[in-house]
Amino acid sequence: SLLMVLAQPGLRRKLARRALAEPLYAEAVPERFGQYTSAWPAAPGPTVWVHAVSLGETRTAALLIVLLRQALPGMRLLLTHGTATGRAEGARLLQPGDAQAWLPWDSPGPVRRFVQQFRPDIGILMETEVWPNLVAACQQQGVPLVLANARLSEQSFHKAQRLAWLAQPAYRALAAVWAQAPDDARRLQALGSPVQG
């Protein structure tokens, strides 16, 4: 958490550099730090938050979002991203009443403000996006968080094992995990994830 806070000036410079090639990186920069200009109004239906970091995850999430809308008529979608290509693709999936935002970098204050701002009823992370502070903030606010279409390479698994004191509490705190393949499921289970059949 301290490293993420100390890195923020560098992260701002990185965004400014990337925005020279991809202007979308300059849009809504305060959201990266959990700062919002206005409250998101309450609504009667459930708020389903889907985080799809980049283009590939967003395209996969599109299929899931169609099924969610069928299963939960009146749901409101909160769609978050980490890359400009993901955000551009995600804009096509929005309907009236939905929202799109950058997911804040993983430090306690920003992720807590993010969860309080949007008050999702459930969070769905696509593929690999398990961040310790984000998981902790959702747990503290009572937001069940699941990992869908999950994958974990052998290399990432070994990194997570070396940082087990950080990774295992985050993976254990997930409400459910659906893995892409048996090998992914095995590695995720070894970190304590509640992998579903």
N, C-alpha and C positions, 0 to 999 in steps of 0.2 A: 504493500500500500504506500509506504514511504517513497519507494523508488518511482512509482507511478506519479505521485504528487511532484517529486523533484524533476521528473521528465517532462512535465507539461509545457514549459517554454520551448523545449526541443520539438515536442509534438506539434505545437502551433507553427513553428518554422517549417516542419515537414509538410504540413497541410498546405501552407502558402506555396511551397515549391511544387507540390503535386498539382495545385490548382492552375499553375501556368500551362500545363498540358491538358488537364481535365478540370474545367471551370467548376464543375459540380462540387468539387472538394472545398470550394470557398463558400458554399451555401450552408447557412444555419450552423456555422462553426460553434457557437455557444452550446448547442445540443451535445457536442462531444464532451462537454464538461458539466452536463446535467443542468444547464441554464435554459429556461424557457420564458417566452415573452407573455404567454397567457395560459390560463388553466384550460384543461380539456373538459368540456361539460359532461356531466353525468348523463347516462342514457339507460333506458329500460332493459335492453338486451345485454347479454354477456360480452365482455371485452376479451377478445382472444389476441394475445400478442405472439407474433411469429418473428423470430430473428433469423434472417438469411444474410450472411455477411457479404457475399459477393454474387456475381452473375450466375454461376452454376447452382449455388444453393437457392437463389431466388427462383430460378426456373423449376427446380424440384419442388420448392414450396408452393408454386402456383397450382400444382396438382392437388396438394394437400388442402389449400385454401378453398378450392372448388368443393371438395368433399365436406369441409367444415361448414361452409355456407349452406350446403344441403342438409346437414345434420343439425345445425343450430340456426334456424330462421331468425332473423333479427339480430344476429351477432354483429358486433362492431370489431373491425380488424385494426390492430396496431401493428404496423410492419416496420421493422428496423433493419439497418444495414451497417456495414463498415466500409464499403467501397462505393465509388461513384457509379461503376457499371451495375452493381446490385441495386442501388437506389434508382437509377434510371429505368431499369427493367421493372422494379417493384411498383413504380408509379402507375404502370399499366394495369395493375391488379386491384387498384383502389376503387371503392364505390362511395357514394355520398355517405358521410358520417364516419368514414375510416380516417386513419391518420398514419403518417409516415414520419420517421425520425431517424437520426443517427443514434446508434447505441453508444452511450458514454464510455470513455476509457475506464478500465476497471480499477477505480479508486473509490473508497467508501462514500464520500459525500456525493459525488456525481451519480453513482448508481442508486443510492438511497433516494435522491431527488427524482430520478427517472421513475422509479417504482411509485413514489408518492404522486407524481404528476399524472400518470396514466392509469394507476390502480387496476391493472389487468386481473381478470379472474383466473387466468392460466397463462403460462409462458411456454412456448414451444421453440426450442433451440434446434437449428438444423445442423446436423452432421458432426461438428467438432467444437462448437463454441461454448465451452464450459470455462467460466471465469470465476475465481474464488470469491471476490467481493460481490459480484452480481448474484451468485447463488446464495451467499449469506444474506444479502439485502432482501431477496425474495423470501427466504425462509423467515426472516424477522417480520416481514409484512404479511406473511400467510399466503403467499402466492405460490401454488404448486408449479414446479418447473420440470419439464420433460425434455428429453433429447431424442429427436426423431431422425431416422435414416442415419444412425450414428456410425461413425467410423473412427478407428484409432489404429494407426500404423504401428508396426513393431518399434520403429525409432521413437515415435511419440510416446509409446507405452514405456519404453526404458527411461525416457526423460521424466515422465510422470512418476515412475518408481523412485528415481533419484530425488525427486521433490515430493515424496509421499506425504510429508507433514502438511503440504499445501494442497496437493491434488486429491488425496483420498477423502478428506472432509467434503470437498466440493462434489465429487462423484457420488459419495454416499448420500448427500442431501437431495439429490434429484428424486422426483416422485416416480419416474419411470424412464426406461431407456429402451428404444427399439433399434437394434443393430442392423447394419447392411448385410453382414455375412457372419458365419459361425466364428471365424477367427477374431473379428471385431468384438463379437459378444464375449468370447473367452477373455480377451484382454480387458474389456470394460468391467466384467465381473471381478477380475483380479484386483481392480482398483476399488471395488465395493459398490459398483453401480447396480441398481435394481433392474437388471435386464429382463425384459418380458419375452415370453416364448414366441 
